[in-house]
């Protein structure tokens, strides 16, 4: 099943293991990036922005970041962007704040496509960075060799992470040989995705979707599987992460984890890892009287029914909402939301004829 947790492979990176479990906070420290890779999937609302996001929550302080990590009981954090090295001081502070709040066991990995000097490697290690993943822009190790060596010498686990471009087979095969000459612990191969953010560029390169129900680029998975099969000859671990597993696996596991921590008593988790509950639209003026009347009529204890002032509705168990839908003269709904900070609404279904 796509939503099930896949057991870790032998020698798999700790950052990957925690990510698959859905227990890693995704910390977007900056949208700054000067490379302009044509396959970049970043959305317009984050591209080149100076803003910081913890999972889906826009954050203006470290307190907000910590709150979101606590809301999902995060065991670790993946720092991403843009490129975190283009806001180096914020990246270092992020590592320090997370380690201070959750302890040294809180595993932190960071992505970058920028070669960094020995001093920066030492600074990252001193702050507590556990793992760094280099994105090699030219598909060679040439300009990254010193960075890889310095990070490794400082005790940081070093990995390479790349999208598998179907037209770069030979370069990728040569790269795997080059990596084996360096202190690299793993290479992660990600299935290339065609998204709203890179659709035009992917069209220009002639890449098509692998199927009607996927964002994966045709040919990427086949090449990635071929590259992974070469892993036995190398001293490092090769992992292939599919587009479908990133979306239906890792993301859903994170959603589920956050939901289980934050769900209200009247909410239930669906098979799709969304939150379901019943609702009755009610104006702010009538909220107190309507809430009291319903609570008494249904015999619901405190916490099992509440008024959502932002959405102007009374929320209650879906099972009860379904039972009373045909017995009351007001609109009764089923609401489905993502278990994210913003509780993005997925669907709204009317359970009776009152609109």
C-alpha positions in Angstrom: 0.0 0.0 0.0 1.2 3.5 -0.8 0.3 4.8 2.6 2.1 2.1 4.6 5.5 2.7 6.1 8.2 0.9 4.1 10.9 -0.7 6.2 14.3 1.0 5.9 16.9 -0.4 3.6 20.2 -1.6 5.1 22.6 1.4 5.5 19.8 3.9 4.6 20.4 7.5 5.8 18.8 8.4 9.1 17.2 11.4 7.5 15.4 9.2 5.0 14.2 6.8 7.7 12.6 9.5 9.8 11.2 11.2 6.7 9.5 8.0 5.7 8.0 7.7 9.1 6.5 11.1 8.8 8.3 12.3 11.9 10.6 15.0 10.3 9.6 18.7 10.3 10.2 20.3 6.9 11.8 23.6 7.5 11.9 25.9 4.5 14.4 28.6 5.6 14.5 30.7 2.4 13.3 30.7 -1.2 16.6 32.4 -2.3 18.3 30.4 -5.0 20.4 31.8 -7.9 20.7 28.6 -10.0 17.3 28.5 -11.8 17.3 24.8 -12.4 14.7 24.0 -15.1 13.3 21.1 -13.1 12.8 23.0 -9.9 9.3 22.2 -8.6 9.1 25.1 -6.2 5.8 27.0 -6.3 5.6 30.7 -7.1 4.6 31.6 -3.5 7.9 30.3 -2.2 10.3 30.9 -5.1 12.8 33.7 -4.1 10.8 34.6 -1.0 12.7 35.5 2.2 9.9 33.9 4.3 10.3 30.8 6.4 7.8 27.9 6.5 7.7 25.1 9.0 5.7 22.4 7.2 2.8 24.4 5.7 3.0 27.1 8.4 4.5 30.5 7.5 6.7 31.4 10.5 8.1 34.8 11.6 9.8 33.6 14.8 11.7 30.5 16.1 8.9 30.1 18.6 6.5 29.4 15.8 8.9 26.9 14.2 9.2 25.1 17.5 5.4 25.1 18.0 4.9 23.4 14.7 7.6 20.8 15.5 5.9 20.1 18.8 2.5 19.9 17.0 3.7 16.8 15.1 6.1 15.5 17.8 8.9 15.8 15.3 12.0 13.5 15.9 14.0 15.5 13.4 14.1 18.3 10.9 14.9 18.6 7.2 16.2 22.1 6.3 15.5 23.1 2.7 14.8 26.0 0.4 15.7 27.6 -2.1 19.2 27.1 -0.9 19.8 27.2 2.8 23.4 28.3 2.3 22.2 31.6 0.8 20.9 32.5 4.2 23.7 30.8 6.1 23.2 32.6 9.5 19.5 31.7 9.6 20.3 28.1 8.7 22.9 27.9 11.5 20.5 29.5 14.0 17.8 27.1 12.9 20.0 24.1 13.8 20.9 25.7 17.2 17.3 26.5 18.1 16.1 23.0 17.2 18.9 21.3 19.1 18.3 23.6 22.1 14.6 22.8 22.2 14.6 19.1 21.4 18.1 17.9 22.4 21.0 16.5 20.4 19.0 13.4 19.5 16.8 15.6 17.2 18.2 14.6 13.8 18.8 17.5 11.4 19.7 17.2 7.7 20.2 20.0 5.3 20.1 20.3 1.5 22.4 22.6 -0.6 23.7 22.9 -4.1 26.4 25.3 -3.1 30.0 24.3 -2.4 30.9 25.5 1.1 34.4 26.1 2.6 36.0 24.5 5.5 35.0 27.2 8.0 31.3 26.9 7.1 31.5 23.1 7.4 33.0 23.5 10.8 30.3 26.0 11.8 27.5 23.7 10.7 29.0 20.8 12.6 29.5 22.9 15.8 25.8 24.0 15.5 24.8 20.3 15.5 24.1 19.5 11.8 23.9 15.7 11.5 23.6 15.2 7.8 24.2 17.3 4.6 22.9 16.5 1.1 24.7 18.0 -1.8 22.8 18.6 -5.1 25.5 18.5 -7.8 24.4 21.0 -10.4 26.7 19.9 -13.2 26.4 16.2 -12.3 30.1 16.0 -11.4 31.8 16.1 -8.0 34.5 18.5 -9.2 33.5 21.7 -7.4 32.1 19.8 -4.4 35.0 17.6 -3.5 36.5 19.8 -0.8 33.1 20.5 0.7 32.4 16.8 1.0 35.8 16.0 2.5 35.6 18.9 5.0 32.0 18.0 6.1 33.0 14.4 6.5 36.1 15.3 8.6 33.8 17.4 10.9 31.6 14.3 11.5 28.7 15.3 9.3 27.1 12.4 7.4 27.5 13.3 3.7 25.1 12.4 0.9 24.3 13.3 -2.7 20.6 13.8 -3.7 19.5 14.3 -7.3 16.5 14.1 -9.5 16.9 11.5 -12.2 16.7 13.2 -15.6 15.9 10.6 -18.3 18.3 12.3 -20.8 21.3 12.3 -18.4 22.0 8.5 -18.2 25.7 8.5 -19.0 26.4 11.5 -16.8 24.7 9.9 -13.9 26.5 6.6 -14.4 29.8 8.4 -14.5 28.9 10.3 -11.4 28.3 7.2 -9.4 31.8 6.1 -10.2 33.2 9.5 -9.2 31.3 9.6 -5.9 32.9 6.3 -4.8 36.3 8.1 -4.6 34.9 10.4 -1.9 33.7 10.0 1.8 30.0 9.9 0.7 27.7 7.8 2.8 24.7 7.7 0.4 23.2 8.8 -2.9 19.5 9.4 -3.1 17.9 9.3 -6.6 14.5 11.0 -6.8 12.1 10.4 -9.6 11.8 13.5 -11.7 8.5 15.3 -11.3 6.6 17.5 -13.6 4.8 20.2 -11.6 3.0 23.5 -12.0 6.4 25.1 -11.1 8.4 23.5 -13.9 5.8 22.5 -16.5 7.0 24.9 -19.2 10.6 23.9 -18.9 9.8 20.2 -18.9 7.7 20.6 -22.1 10.7 22.4 -23.7 12.9 19.4 -22.9 10.3 17.0 -24.3 9.5 15.2 -21.0 6.1 13.7 -20.7 4.1 12.4 -17.7 4.6 8.7 -17.0 0.9 8.2 -16.6 -2.4 10.0 -16.1 -2.4 9.7 -12.3 1.2 10.7 -11.6 3.5 13.7 -11.6 6.5 11.5 -12.6 8.4 12.1 -15.8 8.4 9.3 -18.2 11.7 7.3 -18.2 12.9 8.6 -14.9 11.9 5.6 -12.8 13.4 3.1 -15.3 16.8 4.9 -15.3 16.7 5.3 -11.5 16.1 1.5 -11.1 19.0 0.8 -13.5 21.3 3.1 -11.5 20.2 1.6 -8.2 21.0 -1.9 -9.5 24.6 -0.8 -9.8 24.8 -0.2 -6.1 26.5 -3.4 -5.1 29.8 -2.3 -6.7 30.0 0.9 -4.5 30.9 1.5 -0.9 27.9 3.9 -0.4 24.2 3.2 -0.3 22.0 4.1 -3.3 18.3 4.8 -2.6 15.5 5.4 -5.2 12.6 7.5 -4.0 9.6 7.4 -6.3 7.2 10.4 -6.9 4.2 8.4 -5.7 5.9 7.4 -2.5 6.9 11.0 -1.7 3.3 12.2 -2.2 1.3 9.2 -0.9 3.8 7.9 1.5 6.0 10.4 3.2 3.6 13.3 3.1 0.7 11.3 4.3 2.7 9.8 7.1 3.5 13.4 8.3 -0.1 14.4 7.9 -1.2 11.4 9.9 1.3 12.0 12.7 0.2 15.7 13.0 -3.5 14.7 13.0 -3.0 12.1 15.7 -1.4 14.7 18.0 -3.9 17.5 17.3 -7.3 16.1 16.5 -10.3 17.3 18.5 -12.3 14.6 20.3 -15.1 15.0 17.8 -12.8 14.5 14.8 -11.9 11.2 13.0 -9.1 10.3 10.7 -10.1 9.1 7.3 -8.4 6.4 5.2 -6.8 9.2 3.2 -5.3 10.7 6.4 -7.6 13.7 6.3 -9.8 14.8 9.2 -13.6 14.4 9.1 -16.2 16.0 11.3 -19.8 17.3 11.2 -20.8 21.0 11.0 -23.8 23.3 11.3 -23.3 26.8 9.9 -24.2 29.4 12.6 -23.8 33.1 12.8 -21.7 34.6 15.5 -24.8 36.3 17.0 -26.6 33.0 17.5 -23.5 30.9 18.3 -23.9 30.7 22.1 -27.6 29.9 22.2 -27.3 27.3 19.3 -24.3 25.7 20.8 -25.9 25.3 24.2 -29.2 24.0 22.7 -27.3 21.4 20.6 -25.1 20.3 23.5 -28.1 19.7 25.8 -30.2 18.1 23.1 -27.4 15.7 22.0 -25.9 15.1 25.5 -22.4 15.9 24.3 -19.7 16.5 26.9 -17.4 19.5 26.8 -14.8 19.2 24.0 -17.1 17.1 21.8 -18.8 20.1 20.3 -17.5 23.6 19.8 -18.1 26.8 17.8 -15.5 27.7 15.2 -15.7 31.5 15.0 -13.4 31.7 12.0 -15.5 29.4 9.9 -18.8 30.5 11.5 -20.0 26.9 12.3 -20.6 24.5 15.1 -18.4 21.4 14.8 -19.5 18.0 16.2 -18.9 14.3 15.6 -19.7 13.3 12.0 -21.7 10.2 13.2 -24.0 12.4 15.2 -24.3 15.0 12.4 -25.4 12.2 10.0 -28.0 10.9 12.5 -29.6 14.3 13.0 -29.4 15.6 9.4 -32.9 14.6 8.5 -34.4 15.6 11.9 -33.4 19.2 12.0 -34.4 22.3 10.0 -31.0 23.7 9.5 -28.1 22.8 7.2 -25.9 19.9 8.3 -22.5 19.3 6.6 -19.6 16.9 6.5 -16.3 18.7 6.4 -13.0 17.2 5.4 -9.7 19.1 6.1 -6.0 18.4 5.8 -4.4 18.0 9.3 -2.0 20.9 8.6 -1.6 24.2 10.5 -4.0 26.0 8.1 -6.4 23.0 8.0 -6.9 23.3 4.3 -10.5 22.3 3.4 -10.6 19.3 1.0 -14.4 18.9 0.7 -17.7 20.1 2.0 -20.7 17.8 1.7 -24.3 18.7 2.6 -26.0 15.9 4.5 -29.5 17.2 4.1 -31.5 19.4 1.7 -31.0 22.6 3.7 -28.5 24.8 1.9 
